[in-house]
Amino acid sequence: MSEKKVSLTKSDRISVMLRSQFLQGSWNYERMQNGGWAFSLIPALKKLYPNKEEASDALKRHLEFFNTHPYIAAPILGVTLALEEEKANGADIDDAAIQGVKVGMMGPLAGIGDPVFWFTVRPILGAIAASLATGGSLLAPLFFFISWNLVRIAFLWYTQEVGYKQGSEITSDLSGGILQTITKGASILGMFVMGILVQRWTSINFPLVVARAKLSEGAYIQFPDGAVDGSTLQKILSALAGGTSLTPEKVTTLQDNLNQLIPGFAALLLTFACMWLLKRKVSPILIIFGLFALGILGRVAGIM
C-alpha cells in the first residue's frame, strides 16, 4: 500500500459521475448492477491504488451484488469513494465494512427513486413538453431532453458530492424519518400531477342522444334564403357567440349531462378501473387491447 497520502480530485469524481450513467449497461440476473458499479469506480480506484495488485483487489470487492435505483446510486458512490480514499491512506477499513455500507444504503434509498423521478419529475416535464407539442412548437422534444438531463445530471453530481463529503456518517441520517418524508411528499405530488394529466389527456365522448326539444322562434338562427351579405353574416356570428342554437332542435347527449355534473368523470372512472386491474395483476398489454376492443364496440353500438 502506498504511504504517500492520496486524494481524489474534482476531475476524478466527475469521471466517476459520468461513468455512473452507464450503471445498468451490463445488468445481469446474478449480481444485477455490479458491472456498471465497478465500471463507475475505475477512475478513482486507479488513482487511489497505483499498485496493480491492490487496484485489482479493490475492483474485485466492488463486483459483489449491487442493486438500487440508477440515480439514487450517486450518494452511495460518494460514500464509497470516501471510504476507499481512507482505506488507501491507511485507515483500518476492511472489505466487509465497505460492502456493508453499500448494502445498508442501497435498500432504503431505492424506495425514493421511483416516486421522485418516474412519478413526479418526469411526468411534470413530459406534460409541459406535450403542451408545447400540441401548440405546434418544435422546441417540445428539445425542452424535454435538455431539462430532464439537466435535472438528472445535477442530481447525480450534487448527491455524489454530498455522499463523498459526509462519508460513512451519512448512513446515520438514513435511520431517521427523512426518507419517509421525501417518499411521501414525492408520492403525493406525483399523484396530483397524474390527476391533472387524466383530465388533460384522457378524452371519452358519449354521443348517445338522451333528449330532443323543439326550440321556439328566436331561440335558433334562421338562415335567409339566397346570398348572405356582410351585415347579415355579422348578425349570425353575433347570435351564435351569444349562445343561439344553429338548429331548431336542441339535442342533449349523455356527454352533455356528464359535463354538467362532473367534467372528466368518465376519464377518471376509466383510470381507476385500469388501476384496479393492475392491482389485480392483470397484464398491461391485456388492458391496452381491452381498451381498444371497448372503444371499437362502443363506436359500433353508437355509445361512444
C-alpha positions in Angstrom: 0.0 0.0 0.0 1.4 3.4 -0.9 2.4 5.5 2.2 2.0 8.7 0.3 -1.4 10.4 1.0 -3.6 10.3 -2.0 -6.9 12.1 -2.5 -9.5 12.2 -5.2 -9.7 15.5 -7.2 -12.8 17.0 -8.5 -12.0 15.8 -12.0 -11.7 12.2 -10.6 -15.1 12.5 -9.0 -16.6 13.9 -12.2 -15.2 11.0 -14.1 -17.0 8.6 -11.7 -20.2 10.5 -12.0 -20.1 10.4 -15.8 -19.4 6.7 -15.8 -22.3 6.1 -13.3 -24.7 7.0 -16.1 -24.0 3.5 -17.5 -24.8 1.8 -14.2 -27.2 -0.6 -15.9 -25.2 -1.1 -19.0 -24.2 -4.7 -18.0 -27.1 -5.6 -15.8 -27.3 -9.3 -15.0 -29.6 -11.6 -13.1 -26.9 -12.8 -10.7 -25.4 -9.6 -9.3 -27.5 -7.1 -11.2 -25.7 -3.7 -11.4 -22.3 -4.8 -10.1 -20.7 -4.5 -13.6 -21.8 -0.9 -14.0 -20.9 -0.1 -10.4 -17.3 -1.4 -10.8 -17.0 0.4 -14.2 -18.0 3.7 -12.5 -15.3 3.4 -9.8 -12.4 2.5 -12.1 -11.0 6.1 -12.4 -11.0 6.5 -8.6 -9.5 3.1 -7.9 -6.7 3.7 -10.4 -5.9 6.9 -8.7 -6.1 5.5 -5.1 -4.2 2.3 -5.8 -1.3 2.8 -8.2 -0.2 -0.8 -7.5 -1.8 -3.1 -10.0 -2.5 -5.9 -7.4 -4.1 -3.5 -5.0 -6.2 -2.0 -7.7 -7.3 -5.5 -8.8 -8.3 -6.4 -5.3 -10.3 -3.2 -5.0 -12.1 -3.8 -8.2 -13.0 -7.4 -7.2 -14.6 -6.2 -4.0 -16.9 -4.0 -6.0 -18.0 -6.8 -8.2 -20.2 -8.1 -5.5 -24.0 -7.8 -5.6 -25.4 -4.3 -6.0 -28.8 -3.0 -7.0 -30.7 0.2 -6.4 -32.4 3.0 -8.4 -29.8 4.1 -11.0 -29.9 7.7 -10.0 -30.0 7.1 -6.2 -26.8 5.2 -6.6 -25.0 8.6 -6.7 -24.8 9.2 -2.9 -23.7 5.6 -2.3 -20.9 6.2 -4.8 -19.9 9.3 -2.9 -19.7 7.4 0.4 -17.8 4.5 -1.2 -15.3 7.0 -2.7 -14.7 8.5 0.8 -14.2 5.0 2.3 -11.9 3.9 -0.4 -9.8 7.1 0.0 -9.5 6.5 3.7 -8.6 2.8 3.2 -5.9 3.8 0.6 -4.4 6.2 3.1 -4.0 3.5 5.8 -7.3 3.6 7.7 -8.4 0.4 9.3 -11.3 -0.3 6.9 -11.8 -3.9 5.7 -13.7 -5.1 2.6 -16.7 -6.2 4.6 -17.2 -2.7 6.0 -17.3 -1.1 2.6 -19.7 -3.8 1.3 -21.8 -3.4 4.4 -22.2 0.3 3.9 -23.2 -0.2 0.2 -25.8 -2.9 1.1 -27.1 -0.8 4.0 -27.7 2.2 1.9 -28.9 0.8 -1.4 -32.1 -0.7 0.1 -33.5 2.4 1.9 -32.5 4.8 -0.9 -34.0 2.6 -3.6 -37.5 3.4 -2.4 -37.4 7.1 -3.1 -36.1 6.9 -6.7 -39.4 5.9 -8.4 -41.7 8.5 -6.6 -39.2 11.3 -7.1 -38.1 10.7 -10.7 -40.6 8.4 -12.5 -43.8 9.6 -10.8 -43.0 13.3 -10.2 -40.2 15.0 -12.2 -40.6 13.1 -15.4 -44.5 13.4 -15.7 -44.2 17.2 -14.9 -41.6 17.8 -17.6 -43.4 15.5 -20.0 -46.7 17.4 -19.5 -45.0 20.7 -20.2 -43.3 19.3 -23.3 -46.6 17.7 -24.5 -48.4 21.1 -24.1 -45.7 22.7 -26.2 -46.0 20.0 -28.8 -49.8 20.3 -29.1 -49.3 24.0 -29.6 -47.1 23.3 -32.6 -43.8 24.2 -31.0 -40.7 22.4 -32.5 -38.9 23.0 -29.2 -41.0 20.5 -27.3 -38.7 17.4 -27.7 -35.6 19.6 -27.1 -37.2 21.1 -23.9 -37.9 17.6 -22.5 -34.5 16.2 -23.5 -32.5 19.2 -22.1 -34.5 19.8 -19.0 -34.6 16.1 -18.0 -30.9 15.7 -18.4 -30.1 18.9 -16.6 -32.1 17.7 -13.6 -30.7 14.2 -13.8 -27.0 15.1 -14.1 -27.3 17.9 -11.5 -28.8 15.4 -9.1 -26.1 12.8 -9.8 -23.3 15.2 -9.2 -24.7 17.0 -6.1 -25.8 13.9 -4.2 -22.5 12.1 -5.1 -20.6 15.1 -3.6 -22.8 15.1 -0.5 -22.0 11.4 0.0 -18.3 12.0 -0.6 -18.1 14.9 1.9 -20.3 13.2 4.6 -18.5 9.8 4.2 -19.8 7.0 6.3 -21.6 9.4 8.6 -24.4 9.8 6.0 -25.7 6.3 7.0 -26.8 7.7 10.3 -29.1 10.1 8.6 -30.9 7.2 6.8 -32.2 5.9 10.2 -34.4 9.0 10.7 -37.6 9.9 9.0 -36.2 11.9 6.2 -36.5 9.2 3.6 -40.1 8.5 4.6 -40.9 12.2 4.4 -39.3 12.6 1.0 -41.1 9.5 -0.3 -44.5 10.5 1.0 -44.2 14.1 -0.4 -43.0 12.9 -3.8 -45.8 10.3 -4.0 -48.5 13.0 -3.2 -47.1 15.4 -5.7 -46.8 12.7 -8.3 -50.4 11.6 -7.8 -51.5 15.2 -8.0 -49.7 15.6 -11.3 -51.1 12.4 -12.7 -54.6 13.5 -11.7 -54.2 16.7 -13.7 -52.9 14.6 -16.7 -56.0 12.4 -16.6 -58.3 15.3 -17.2 -56.0 16.9 -19.8 -55.0 13.9 -21.9 -57.8 11.3 -21.5 -60.8 12.0 -23.7 -64.0 10.0 -23.7 -67.1 11.1 -25.5 -70.6 9.6 -25.2 -72.7 10.9 -28.2 -75.8 8.9 -27.2 -78.8 11.2 -27.5 -80.9 11.3 -24.4 -83.3 14.1 -25.2 -84.6 16.2 -28.1 -86.5 19.5 -27.7 -88.0 21.9 -30.3 -86.9 25.5 -29.9 -89.2 28.4 -30.3 -88.6 31.1 -32.9 -85.8 33.4 -31.9 -84.0 30.7 -29.9 -82.2 29.5 -33.0 -80.7 31.1 -36.0 -82.9 31.4 -39.1 -80.7 31.5 -42.1 -82.0 33.6 -45.0 -82.6 32.2 -48.5 -80.0 33.1 -51.1 -76.8 35.0 -50.7 -75.7 36.4 -47.3 -74.2 39.9 -47.2 -71.6 41.1 -44.7 -74.0 42.7 -42.3 -76.3 39.6 -42.2 -73.2 37.3 -41.6 -72.1 39.6 -38.8 -75.5 39.3 -37.1 -75.4 35.5 -37.5 -72.0 35.2 -35.9 -73.0 37.6 -33.0 -76.1 35.5 -32.3 -74.0 32.3 -32.4 -71.5 33.8 -30.0 -74.4 34.7 -27.7 -75.5 31.1 -27.4 -78.2 31.0 -30.0 -78.6 27.5 -31.5 -77.8 26.7 -35.1 -80.7 24.3 -35.4 -84.4 24.5 -34.5 -84.0 21.4 -32.3 -81.9 21.1 -29.2 -80.2 17.7 -28.9 -78.9 16.7 -25.4 -76.3 13.8 -25.4 -75.1 11.7 -22.5 -71.8 13.6 -22.6 -73.6 16.9 -22.2 -75.2 15.7 -19.0 -71.9 14.3 -17.7 -70.1 17.6 -18.5 -72.7 19.5 -16.4 -72.4 17.2 -13.5 -68.6 16.4 -13.3 -66.4 17.2 -16.3 -63.9 14.4 -16.9 -65.8 12.0 -14.7 -65.7 9.2 -17.2 -62.0 9.5 -17.8 -61.4 9.4 -14.0 -63.5 6.2 -13.7 -61.6 4.6 -16.6 -58.3 5.5 -14.8 -59.5 4.0 -11.6 -60.6 0.9 -13.5 -57.2 0.5 -15.0 -55.5 1.0 -11.6 -57.8 -1.7 -10.1 -56.9 -4.1 -12.9 -53.2 -3.5 -12.5 -53.6 -4.1 -8.8 -55.2 -7.4 -9.6 -52.1 -8.4 -11.6 -53.8 -8.0 -15.0 -51.2 -7.6 -17.7 -50.9 -4.0 -19.0 -50.8 -5.4 -22.6 -54.1 -7.1 -22.0 -55.6 -3.8 -20.6 -54.4 -1.9 -23.7 -56.1 -4.4 -26.1 -59.2 -4.4 -23.9 -59.4 -0.6 -24.2 -59.1 -0.9 -28.0 -61.9 -3.5 -28.1 -64.1 -1.4 -25.8 -63.6 1.7 -27.9 -64.4 -0.2 -31.2 -67.5 -1.9 -29.7 -68.7 1.4 -28.2 -68.3 3.1 -31.5 -70.2 0.4 -33.4 -73.0 0.5 -30.9 -73.2 4.3 -31.1 -72.5 4.8 -27.4 -69.0 6.2 -27.7 
